[in-house]
Amino acid sequence: MSIHQLRPPFATKDDVSDAKYQIVVWVVATFILSQVLPIVLKKFGL
């Protein structure tokens, strides 16, 4: 029995939901970092 027989060859709803969640987390983290990083750098004089 190979691994291809154990796993379905398509993305499940859980896979798609997990991918959407990961994208949202990355976008939010990037936005927050882009807003906070300049303030922090100015505070340290960089």
PyMOL Python script that loads the backbone (N, CA, C, O; Angstrom):
from pymol import cmd

cmd.read_pdbstr("""\
ATOM      1  N   MET A   1       0.847  -1.180   0.000  1.00  0.00           N
ATOM      2  CA  MET A   1       0.000   0.000   0.000  1.00  0.00           C
ATOM      3  C   MET A   1       0.895   1.246   0.000  1.00  0.00           C
ATOM      4  O   MET A   1       1.773   1.385   0.851  1.00  0.00           O
ATOM      5  N   SER A   2       0.669   2.129  -0.940  1.00  0.00           N
ATOM      6  CA  SER A   2       1.498   3.332  -1.022  1.00  0.00           C
ATOM      7  C   SER A   2       0.802   4.496  -0.318  1.00  0.00           C
ATOM      8  O   SER A   2      -0.374   4.424   0.041  1.00  0.00           O
ATOM      9  N   ILE A   3       1.563   5.560  -0.137  1.00  0.00           N
ATOM     10  CA  ILE A   3       1.022   6.749   0.539  1.00  0.00           C
ATOM     11  C   ILE A   3      -0.081   7.403  -0.289  1.00  0.00           C
ATOM     12  O   ILE A   3      -0.969   8.049   0.268  1.00  0.00           O
ATOM     13  N   HIS A   4      -0.035   7.243  -1.612  1.00  0.00           N
ATOM     14  CA  HIS A   4      -1.047   7.846  -2.477  1.00  0.00           C
ATOM     15  C   HIS A   4      -2.415   7.196  -2.282  1.00  0.00           C
ATOM     16  O   HIS A   4      -3.443   7.827  -2.529  1.00  0.00           O
ATOM     17  N   GLN A   5      -2.431   5.960  -1.849  1.00  0.00           N
ATOM     18  CA  GLN A   5      -3.706   5.295  -1.609  1.00  0.00           C
ATOM     19  C   GLN A   5      -4.315   5.712  -0.271  1.00  0.00           C
ATOM     20  O   GLN A   5      -5.525   5.603  -0.074  1.00  0.00           O
ATOM     21  N   LEU A   6      -3.482   6.186   0.636  1.00  0.00           N
ATOM     22  CA  LEU A   6      -3.969   6.574   1.955  1.00  0.00           C
ATOM     23  C   LEU A   6      -4.538   7.991   1.965  1.00  0.00           C
ATOM     24  O   LEU A   6      -5.510   8.264   2.670  1.00  0.00           O
ATOM     25  N   ARG A   7      -3.939   8.891   1.192  1.00  0.00           N
ATOM     26  CA  ARG A   7      -4.372  10.285   1.173  1.00  0.00           C
ATOM     27  C   ARG A   7      -5.203  10.574  -0.066  1.00  0.00           C
ATOM     28  O   ARG A   7      -4.880  10.099  -1.155  1.00  0.00           O
ATOM     29  N   PRO A   8      -6.263  11.344   0.090  1.00  0.00           N
ATOM     30  CA  PRO A   8      -7.031  11.722  -1.105  1.00  0.00           C
ATOM     31  C   PRO A   8      -6.214  12.696  -1.961  1.00  0.00           C
ATOM     32  O   PRO A   8      -5.436  13.478  -1.415  1.00  0.00           O
ATOM     33  N   PRO A   9      -6.372  12.667  -3.277  1.00  0.00           N
ATOM     34  CA  PRO A   9      -5.566  13.518  -4.158  1.00  0.00           C
ATOM     35  C   PRO A   9      -6.083  14.949  -4.274  1.00  0.00           C
ATOM     36  O   PRO A   9      -5.592  15.716  -5.102  1.00  0.00           O
ATOM     37  N   PHE A  10      -7.055  15.311  -3.465  1.00  0.00           N
ATOM     38  CA  PHE A  10      -7.630  16.651  -3.558  1.00  0.00           C
ATOM     39  C   PHE A  10      -7.621  17.305  -2.182  1.00  0.00           C
ATOM     40  O   PHE A  10      -7.478  16.629  -1.163  1.00  0.00           O
ATOM     41  N   ALA A  11      -7.775  18.618  -2.162  1.00  0.00           N
ATOM     42  CA  ALA A  11      -7.801  19.351  -0.901  1.00  0.00           C
ATOM     43  C   ALA A  11      -9.170  19.191  -0.246  1.00  0.00           C
ATOM     44  O   ALA A  11     -10.207  19.331  -0.895  1.00  0.00           O
ATOM     45  N   THR A  12      -9.150  18.900   1.030  1.00  0.00           N
ATOM     46  CA  THR A  12     -10.403  18.788   1.770  1.00  0.00           C
ATOM     47  C   THR A  12     -10.859  20.175   2.227  1.00  0.00           C
ATOM     48  O   THR A  12     -10.119  21.150   2.098  1.00  0.00           O
ATOM     49  N   LYS A  13     -12.067  20.255   2.755  1.00  0.00           N
ATOM     50  CA  LYS A  13     -12.572  21.534   3.261  1.00  0.00           C
ATOM     51  C   LYS A  13     -11.695  22.048   4.393  1.00  0.00           C
ATOM     52  O   LYS A  13     -11.476  23.253   4.519  1.00  0.00           O
ATOM     53  N   ASP A  14     -11.193  21.132   5.216  1.00  0.00           N
ATOM     54  CA  ASP A  14     -10.310  21.538   6.308  1.00  0.00           C
ATOM     55  C   ASP A  14      -9.022  22.144   5.773  1.00  0.00           C
ATOM     56  O   ASP A  14      -8.524  23.125   6.326  1.00  0.00           O
ATOM     57  N   ASP A  15      -8.472  21.567   4.694  1.00  0.00           N
ATOM     58  CA  ASP A  15      -7.249  22.112   4.095  1.00  0.00           C
ATOM     59  C   ASP A  15      -7.483  23.532   3.590  1.00  0.00           C
ATOM     60  O   ASP A  15      -6.661  24.419   3.819  1.00  0.00           O
ATOM     61  N   VAL A  16      -8.592  23.744   2.909  1.00  0.00           N
ATOM     62  CA  VAL A  16      -8.905  25.067   2.361  1.00  0.00           C
ATOM     63  C   VAL A  16      -9.146  26.067   3.487  1.00  0.00           C
ATOM     64  O   VAL A  16      -8.673  27.202   3.424  1.00  0.00           O
ATOM     65  N   SER A  17      -9.873  25.652   4.506  1.00  0.00           N
ATOM     66  CA  SER A  17     -10.146  26.522   5.642  1.00  0.00           C
ATOM     67  C   SER A  17      -8.856  26.892   6.359  1.00  0.00           C
ATOM     68  O   SER A  17      -8.666  28.046   6.746  1.00  0.00           O
ATOM     69  N   ASP A  18      -7.973  25.923   6.536  1.00  0.00           N
ATOM     70  CA  ASP A  18      -6.689  26.168   7.185  1.00  0.00           C
ATOM     71  C   ASP A  18      -5.843  27.130   6.361  1.00  0.00           C
ATOM     72  O   ASP A  18      -5.188  28.009   6.920  1.00  0.00           O
ATOM     73  N   ALA A  19      -5.849  26.977   5.051  1.00  0.00           N
ATOM     74  CA  ALA A  19      -5.073  27.859   4.178  1.00  0.00           C
ATOM     75  C   ALA A  19      -5.612  29.288   4.247  1.00  0.00           C
ATOM     76  O   ALA A  19      -4.834  30.241   4.290  1.00  0.00           O
ATOM     77  N   LYS A  20      -6.930  29.441   4.259  1.00  0.00           N
ATOM     78  CA  LYS A  20      -7.527  30.776   4.368  1.00  0.00           C
ATOM     79  C   LYS A  20      -7.135  31.427   5.687  1.00  0.00           C
ATOM     80  O   LYS A  20      -6.792  32.608   5.725  1.00  0.00           O
ATOM     81  N   TYR A  21      -7.187  30.657   6.766  1.00  0.00           N
ATOM     82  CA  TYR A  21      -6.821  31.176   8.082  1.00  0.00           C
ATOM     83  C   TYR A  21      -5.369  31.637   8.090  1.00  0.00           C
ATOM     84  O   TYR A  21      -5.058  32.701   8.625  1.00  0.00           O
ATOM     85  N   GLN A  22      -4.480  30.843   7.501  1.00  0.00           N
ATOM     86  CA  GLN A  22      -3.057  31.193   7.462  1.00  0.00           C
ATOM     87  C   GLN A  22      -2.832  32.485   6.678  1.00  0.00           C
ATOM     88  O   GLN A  22      -2.016  33.316   7.076  1.00  0.00           O
ATOM     89  N   ILE A  23      -3.549  32.658   5.567  1.00  0.00           N
ATOM     90  CA  ILE A  23      -3.405  33.871   4.764  1.00  0.00           C
ATOM     91  C   ILE A  23      -3.871  35.090   5.556  1.00  0.00           C
ATOM     92  O   ILE A  23      -3.218  36.133   5.531  1.00  0.00           O
ATOM     93  N   VAL A  24      -4.991  34.964   6.254  1.00  0.00           N
ATOM     94  CA  VAL A  24      -5.500  36.080   7.060  1.00  0.00           C
ATOM     95  C   VAL A  24      -4.506  36.440   8.153  1.00  0.00           C
ATOM     96  O   VAL A  24      -4.259  37.621   8.395  1.00  0.00           O
ATOM     97  N   VAL A  25      -3.934  35.447   8.813  1.00  0.00           N
ATOM     98  CA  VAL A  25      -2.954  35.702   9.872  1.00  0.00           C
ATOM     99  C   VAL A  25      -1.744  36.437   9.309  1.00  0.00           C
ATOM    100  O   VAL A  25      -1.264  37.393   9.919  1.00  0.00           O
ATOM    101  N   TRP A  26      -1.243  36.003   8.155  1.00  0.00           N
ATOM    102  CA  TRP A  26      -0.082  36.659   7.535  1.00  0.00           C
ATOM    103  C   TRP A  26      -0.394  38.100   7.163  1.00  0.00           C
ATOM    104  O   TRP A  26       0.430  38.985   7.391  1.00  0.00           O
ATOM    105  N   VAL A  27      -1.567  38.353   6.594  1.00  0.00           N
ATOM    106  CA  VAL A  27      -1.936  39.714   6.185  1.00  0.00           C
ATOM    107  C   VAL A  27      -2.055  40.624   7.404  1.00  0.00           C
ATOM    108  O   VAL A  27      -1.550  41.746   7.391  1.00  0.00           O
ATOM    109  N   VAL A  28      -2.715  40.150   8.448  1.00  0.00           N
ATOM    110  CA  VAL A  28      -2.885  40.956   9.659  1.00  0.00           C
ATOM    111  C   VAL A  28      -1.534  41.217  10.319  1.00  0.00           C
ATOM    112  O   VAL A  28      -1.260  42.340  10.740  1.00  0.00           O
ATOM    113  N   ALA A  29      -0.692  40.194  10.412  1.00  0.00           N
ATOM    114  CA  ALA A  29       0.626  40.364  11.028  1.00  0.00           C
ATOM    115  C   ALA A  29       1.478  41.349  10.234  1.00  0.00           C
ATOM    116  O   ALA A  29       2.184  42.169  10.821  1.00  0.00           O
ATOM    117  N   THR A  30       1.418  41.276   8.912  1.00  0.00           N
ATOM    118  CA  THR A  30       2.187  42.194   8.075  1.00  0.00           C
ATOM    119  C   THR A  30       1.698  43.624   8.248  1.00  0.00           C
ATOM    120  O   THR A  30       2.503  44.551   8.331  1.00  0.00           O
ATOM    121  N   PHE A  31       0.387  43.809   8.304  1.00  0.00           N
ATOM    122  CA  PHE A  31      -0.173  45.146   8.492  1.00  0.00           C
ATOM    123  C   PHE A  31       0.250  45.727   9.838  1.00  0.00           C
ATOM    124  O   PHE A  31       0.684  46.877   9.913  1.00  0.00           O
ATOM    125  N   ILE A  32       0.124  44.942  10.887  1.00  0.00           N
ATOM    126  CA  ILE A  32       0.497  45.421  12.225  1.00  0.00           C
ATOM    127  C   ILE A  32       1.982  45.744  12.279  1.00  0.00           C
ATOM    128  O   ILE A  32       2.376  46.775  12.823  1.00  0.00           O
ATOM    129  N   LEU A  33       2.800  44.874  11.722  1.00  0.00           N
ATOM    130  CA  LEU A  33       4.245  45.109  11.724  1.00  0.00           C
ATOM    131  C   LEU A  33       4.592  46.371  10.946  1.00  0.00           C
ATOM    132  O   LEU A  33       5.460  47.134  11.370  1.00  0.00           O
ATOM    133  N   SER A  34       3.934  46.601   9.824  1.00  0.00           N
ATOM    134  CA  SER A  34       4.235  47.791   9.024  1.00  0.00           C
ATOM    135  C   SER A  34       3.816  49.075   9.740  1.00  0.00           C
ATOM    136  O   SER A  34       4.368  50.140   9.464  1.00  0.00           O
ATOM    137  N   GLN A  35       2.861  48.990  10.642  1.00  0.00           N
ATOM    138  CA  GLN A  35       2.440  50.159  11.401  1.00  0.00           C
ATOM    139  C   GLN A  35       3.307  50.390  12.637  1.00  0.00           C
ATOM    140  O   GLN A  35       3.548  51.535  13.018  1.00  0.00           O
ATOM    141  N   VAL A  36       3.767  49.330  13.253  1.00  0.00           N
ATOM    142  CA  VAL A  36       4.494  49.436  14.521  1.00  0.00           C
ATOM    143  C   VAL A  36       5.995  49.609  14.311  1.00  0.00           C
ATOM    144  O   VAL A  36       6.645  50.324  15.073  1.00  0.00           O
ATOM    145  N   LEU A  37       6.547  48.973  13.302  1.00  0.00           N
ATOM    146  CA  LEU A  37       7.998  48.981  13.098  1.00  0.00           C
ATOM    147  C   LEU A  37       8.578  50.388  12.941  1.00  0.00           C
ATOM    148  O   LEU A  37       9.595  50.669  13.576  1.00  0.00           O
ATOM    149  N   PRO A  38       8.006  51.288  12.142  1.00  0.00           N
ATOM    150  CA  PRO A  38       8.576  52.638  12.045  1.00  0.00           C
ATOM    151  C   PRO A  38       8.580  53.382  13.380  1.00  0.00           C
ATOM    152  O   PRO A  38       9.520  54.122  13.672  1.00  0.00           O
ATOM    153  N   ILE A  39       7.552  53.195  14.179  1.00  0.00           N
ATOM    154  CA  ILE A  39       7.487  53.850  15.489  1.00  0.00           C
ATOM    155  C   ILE A  39       8.604  53.338  16.388  1.00  0.00           C
ATOM    156  O   ILE A  39       9.272  54.120  17.064  1.00  0.00           O
ATOM    157  N   VAL A  40       8.802  52.039  16.393  1.00  0.00           N
ATOM    158  CA  VAL A  40       9.848  51.438  17.227  1.00  0.00           C
ATOM    159  C   VAL A  40      11.224  51.896  16.758  1.00  0.00           C
ATOM    160  O   VAL A  40      12.083  52.213  17.581  1.00  0.00           O
ATOM    161  N   LEU A  41      11.440  51.933  15.461  1.00  0.00           N
ATOM    162  CA  LEU A  41      12.740  52.358  14.939  1.00  0.00           C
ATOM    163  C   LEU A  41      13.015  53.820  15.266  1.00  0.00           C
ATOM    164  O   LEU A  41      14.152  54.175  15.577  1.00  0.00           O
ATOM    165  N   LYS A  42      11.999  54.674  15.201  1.00  0.00           N
ATOM    166  CA  LYS A  42      12.186  56.085  15.557  1.00  0.00           C
ATOM    167  C   LYS A  42      12.521  56.225  17.035  1.00  0.00           C
ATOM    168  O   LYS A  42      13.329  57.073  17.417  1.00  0.00           O
ATOM    169  N   LYS A  43      11.906  55.401  17.857  1.00  0.00           N
ATOM    170  CA  LYS A  43      12.152  55.467  19.292  1.00  0.00           C
ATOM    171  C   LYS A  43      13.601  55.134  19.631  1.00  0.00           C
ATOM    172  O   LYS A  43      14.190  55.730  20.534  1.00  0.00           O
ATOM    173  N   PHE A  44      14.170  54.176  18.898  1.00  0.00           N
ATOM    174  CA  PHE A  44      15.556  53.786  19.134  1.00  0.00           C
ATOM    175  C   PHE A  44      16.533  54.608  18.307  1.00  0.00           C
ATOM    176  O   PHE A  44      17.742  54.386  18.382  1.00  0.00           O
ATOM    177  N   GLY A  45      16.035  55.543  17.529  1.00  0.00           N
ATOM    178  CA  GLY A  45      16.893  56.427  16.751  1.00  0.00           C
ATOM    179  C   GLY A  45      17.538  55.769  15.551  1.00  0.00           C
ATOM    180  O   GLY A  45      18.610  56.193  15.121  1.00  0.00           O
ATOM    181  N   LEU A  46      16.916  54.753  15.004  1.00  0.00           N
ATOM    182  CA  LEU A  46      17.481  54.077  13.829  1.00  0.00           C
ATOM    183  C   LEU A  46      16.832  54.582  12.562  1.00  0.00           C
ATOM    184  O   LEU A  46      17.176  54.131  11.469  1.00  0.00           O
TER     185      LEU A  46
END
""", "prot")
cmd.dss("prot")
cmd.show_as("cartoon", "prot")
cmd.util.cbc("prot")
cmd.orient("prot")
